[in-house]
Amino acid sequence: MEGIQGSCELTCQPDENRIVLSETLSVLFVGDDTILRKLFLRSLQKVVPAWSAQEAACGEAALRLVDLEHFDVMYVIWVQWSFKLYLMR
């Protein structure tokens, strides 16, 4: 490749090492940060619009949703309050 200094070698992995995700997954995103939840859901809908995604603002709400339906993936954000207070200083 032009413009790259030094030696560079590109290698391809065999297809058997690739991870292929299902075209239809249901995802639950749990976190108390509204902006982060909305950003995640918007990004997910743009990248894989066939996936269904829901959100929960807290653990109790997530448990209620899990009782009602099955989720293939749950993404949970957990930040300790002491760390949040440290960041706010």
Secondary structure, 3 states (H helix, E strand, C coil): CCCCCCCCCCCCCCHHHCCCCCCCCEEEEECCCHHHHHHHHHHHHHHCCCCEEEEECCHHHHHHHHHHCCCCEEEECCCCHHHHHHHHC
